[in-house]
Amino acid sequence: MPLAPVAEGRLRAALPSSVALPEGRWDAYALLSDGEPRRLVPGATDLRSLADRTPGGLLGHVAVRIPYATRQGNLTVRSWLRAPHAETTDLRLEDGGLTVRGRVYGTRFAPGAHAELRARPGAGEGGVRRPAVAVERSEFAFTVPYAGLAPGVWDVWLRPAGESGPLVRLARLLDDIADKHPVLTYPRARVETPHGPVTAGPHYTRDNDLSLTVAPLEP
């Protein structure tokens, strides 16, 4: 991206929204006349336009870019490019389970739509759980009973078109928080299961994807 002067002593570079930015973390540098790239640090940022966005979904994908300061104080941009995308809008603990609400982009619901919880390796009996999904246009809701989950980490997915359609990872991307995990925390529930008493609750991963952790309760 070329640097252009905007005021005395100030330069500006712009990344057009029409330029695809593959999903990942992008460190920002400036290449000046001496030929040595210099790491940039963030100045004042106004991210209000990123909060509570509702894309039209007409392009068939959701593209998100959130600038943030690293632990070293440098400027990095976190980008996501999801096609299709399932956005979580509300997580609520209800009667020993988790109710998830959200909206899909770039796809439509069809008969047989359901959610899928997939156990990561090492999650006890593991396997896949398939909660039924209630649908209204592009919005969805489903409830996960914690009692049916073995201890371990479970990743949450959606199949909007049923078994014949794509498997879409649930995530929360459409706001101004680059890393949800340390910011959005949720209560853990104590539940009796066939595996004994456990604590269970949702969390967002380093990529802002939705997962559940079920842990045996210490005696």
C-alpha positions in Angstrom: 0.0 0.0 0.0 1.5 3.4 -1.0 2.0 6.1 1.6 0.5 9.4 0.7 0.9 12.8 2.5 -2.3 14.0 4.3 -0.7 16.8 6.4 2.7 18.2 7.3 4.7 15.3 8.8 1.8 12.8 8.3 1.4 10.0 5.8 -1.6 7.8 5.1 -2.0 4.3 3.7 -5.4 2.7 3.0 -6.4 -0.9 2.5 -9.5 -0.9 0.4 -12.4 -3.2 1.5 -12.4 -4.6 -2.1 -9.0 -6.1 -1.5 -9.3 -9.6 0.1 -7.2 -10.1 3.2 -6.8 -13.8 4.0 -7.7 -14.9 7.5 -5.0 -14.4 10.0 -2.9 -11.8 12.0 -1.2 -9.2 9.9 1.7 -7.1 11.4 2.0 -3.6 10.2 5.3 -2.1 9.0 6.3 1.1 7.2 9.0 0.9 4.5 10.8 4.2 4.4 13.5 5.7 2.2 16.3 3.9 4.0 14.8 0.6 2.9 14.4 -0.8 6.4 10.9 -1.9 7.4 9.8 -0.3 10.7 7.2 -1.8 13.0 4.2 0.5 13.4 2.5 1.3 16.7 -1.2 2.2 16.9 -2.3 5.8 17.5 -5.8 6.9 18.3 -8.3 4.4 16.9 -12.1 4.8 16.4 -13.7 1.4 16.0 -17.3 2.4 16.7 -18.3 1.5 13.1 -17.3 -2.2 13.8 -19.6 -2.6 16.8 -22.9 -4.5 16.3 -22.6 -4.7 12.5 -25.2 -6.6 10.5 -23.8 -7.3 7.0 -26.2 -7.9 4.2 -24.6 -11.2 3.3 -25.2 -10.6 -0.4 -21.5 -11.3 -1.3 -21.7 -14.8 0.1 -19.1 -14.2 2.7 -18.3 -12.1 5.8 -15.0 -10.2 5.9 -13.8 -8.7 9.2 -10.7 -6.6 10.0 -9.9 -5.4 13.5 -6.8 -3.4 14.3 -5.3 -3.9 17.8 -2.2 -3.4 19.9 0.0 -6.4 20.6 1.5 -7.1 24.0 4.6 -5.3 22.8 2.5 -2.2 21.8 2.7 -2.8 18.1 0.0 -2.5 15.5 -1.5 -5.7 14.1 -4.7 -6.4 12.1 -6.8 -9.5 12.8 -8.7 -10.6 9.8 -11.4 -13.2 9.2 -12.9 -14.3 5.9 -15.8 -16.7 6.3 -18.0 -18.1 3.6 -20.6 -18.9 4.8 -20.6 -17.6 8.3 -22.6 -18.4 11.5 -22.5 -15.4 14.0 -23.4 -16.0 17.6 -25.4 -13.1 19.0 -26.4 -14.4 22.5 -25.3 -17.1 24.9 -27.5 -17.9 27.8 -27.3 -20.5 30.6 -30.6 -22.1 31.1 -31.5 -25.2 33.2 -28.1 -26.9 33.1 -27.5 -26.2 29.4 -26.5 -23.5 27.1 -28.9 -21.7 24.7 -27.2 -20.2 21.6 -28.7 -17.7 19.3 -27.3 -16.3 16.1 -27.6 -15.5 12.5 -26.2 -17.0 9.3 -24.6 -15.1 6.3 -24.0 -16.4 2.8 -26.3 -19.4 3.1 -29.9 -20.4 3.8 -31.5 -22.8 6.1 -33.1 -26.0 4.7 -35.0 -28.9 6.2 -32.7 -31.0 8.4 -30.7 -28.0 9.7 -29.0 -28.8 13.0 -26.1 -27.8 15.2 -23.1 -30.1 15.8 -20.8 -30.3 18.8 -17.6 -32.1 17.9 -15.3 -33.4 20.7 -11.6 -32.7 20.4 -9.3 -35.6 20.8 -9.1 -36.7 24.4 -12.7 -35.7 25.3 -13.6 -39.0 27.0 -16.2 -40.9 24.9 -16.1 -38.0 22.5 -18.1 -38.2 19.3 -20.6 -35.8 17.9 -23.8 -34.3 19.4 -26.6 -32.9 17.1 -29.0 -30.5 18.8 -32.1 -29.5 16.9 -32.2 -25.9 15.6 -35.1 -23.5 15.6 -35.0 -21.3 12.5 -36.6 -18.0 11.6 -35.4 -16.6 8.3 -31.6 -16.1 8.8 -31.7 -16.4 12.6 -31.3 -19.6 14.6 -31.4 -20.9 18.2 -30.6 -24.2 19.8 -29.9 -25.5 23.3 -27.1 -27.8 24.4 -27.8 -29.9 27.5 -24.5 -30.1 29.4 -25.5 -33.5 30.9 -25.0 -35.2 27.5 -21.4 -34.1 27.1 -18.3 -36.1 28.2 -15.4 -34.2 29.9 -13.2 -32.4 27.4 -13.4 -29.5 24.9 -16.3 -29.4 22.3 -16.3 -27.2 19.3 -19.6 -25.8 18.1 -20.7 -26.0 14.5 -23.8 -25.5 12.4 -25.2 -27.4 9.4 -27.7 -24.9 7.9 -28.6 -27.3 5.0 -28.5 -30.5 6.9 -26.1 -33.4 6.3 -25.8 -32.6 2.6 -24.6 -29.0 3.3 -21.5 -27.3 4.6 -20.3 -27.5 8.1 -20.0 -23.9 9.4 -18.0 -23.0 12.5 -19.9 -20.8 15.0 -18.0 -17.6 15.9 -18.5 -14.1 17.1 -16.7 -11.7 14.7 -19.0 -8.7 14.1 -17.8 -6.3 16.8 -14.6 -4.3 17.7 -13.0 -6.9 20.1 -10.1 -8.6 18.4 -9.6 -11.3 21.0 -12.8 -12.4 22.8 -11.3 -15.0 25.1 -9.9 -12.7 27.9 -12.8 -10.2 27.5 -16.0 -12.2 27.2 -16.3 -14.7 30.1 -19.3 -16.8 31.0 -20.4 -18.6 34.2 -19.8 -22.3 34.5 -22.6 -24.6 35.6 -22.3 -27.6 37.9 -24.1 -30.6 36.3 -24.6 -34.2 37.2 -23.8 -36.5 34.3 -23.3 -40.2 33.7 -19.6 -39.4 34.0 -20.1 -37.9 37.4 -20.4 -34.3 38.5 -18.8 -31.8 36.1 -18.5 -28.0 35.5 -19.4 -26.8 32.0 -19.4 -23.5 30.2 -18.8 -21.8 26.9 -15.8 -19.8 25.8 -14.3 -18.2 22.7 -11.1 -19.5 21.3 -8.1 -17.6 20.1 -9.8 -17.3 16.7 -13.1 -16.1 18.3 -14.8 -19.5 17.5 -17.3 -20.8 20.0 -16.4 -23.9 22.1 -17.5 -25.6 25.3 -15.3 -27.0 28.1 -16.6 -29.8 30.3 -14.3 -30.6 33.3 -14.7 -33.2 36.1 -15.5 -31.7 39.4 -12.7 -32.1 41.9 -13.7 -34.1 44.9 
